[in-house]
Amino acid sequence: MNEHPFGLPPAAVAKIRAVFACYPQVERAVLYGSRAKGNYKNGSDIDLTLNGDDLNLNLLLKMLGELDDLLLPWMIDLSIYRQIDNESLREHIERVGITFYEKKCE
């Protein structure tokens, strides 16, 4: 395993968080899946779901484009939590999810 949190270098984590910080609609990003559980492999994707009342598909697509422009070597799976219909996935996120980003109070 890796000594970095979530198996990601701090610079990569900072770049991803910086994208979320550009969108005031993102109140919180939760990491789930293998990186949250600690059983990831080097090439494991980064599963993130977003919380925020004003999030929509257009914003999600813009963020995905910006995340893709970072040219990170991992696939980022991004979703809006309230739009997840799969109950077992929601339960998994509630069980193992770790706060990856949280909007600072203004």
Residue pairs with C-beta under 8 A, 6 or more apart in sequence:
1 7
1 38
2 8
2 42
4 10
4 13
5 13
6 13
6 31
6 35
6 36
6 40
6 46
6 98
6 100
7 35
7 40
7 42
7 44
8 35
8 46
8 74
12 70
12 72
12 74
13 100
15 70
15 72
16 46
16 48
16 67
16 70
16 72
16 76
16 100
16 101
17 29
17 100
17 101
19 63
19 66
19 67
19 70
20 26
20 29
20 50
20 63
20 101
21 101
21 103
22 66
23 59
23 62
23 63
24 103
25 52
25 53
25 54
25 55
25 59
26 50
26 51
26 52
26 55
26 63
26 101
26 103
27 51
27 52
27 53
27 102
27 103
28 50
28 51
28 52
28 99
28 101
28 102
28 103
29 48
29 49
29 50
29 51
29 99
29 100
29 101
29 102
30 48
30 49
30 50
30 51
30 81
30 93
30 97
30 98
30 99
30 100
31 46
31 47
31 48
31 97
31 98
31 99
31 100
32 47
32 48
32 49
32 92
32 93
32 96
32 97
32 98
33 40
33 44
33 45
33 47
33 77
33 92
33 96
34 40
34 41
34 44
34 47
35 44
35 46
35 47
36 47
36 96
36 97
36 98
37 96
43 73
43 74
44 74
45 74
45 75
45 76
45 77
46 74
46 75
46 76
46 77
47 77
48 76
48 77
48 78
48 79
48 100
49 78
49 79
49 80
49 81
49 84
49 93
49 97
50 60
50 78
50 79
50 80
50 81
51 81
51 82
52 80
55 80
55 82
56 80
57 80
60 78
60 79
60 80
63 78
64 76
64 78
67 76
67 78
68 76
81 90
81 93
84 90
84 93
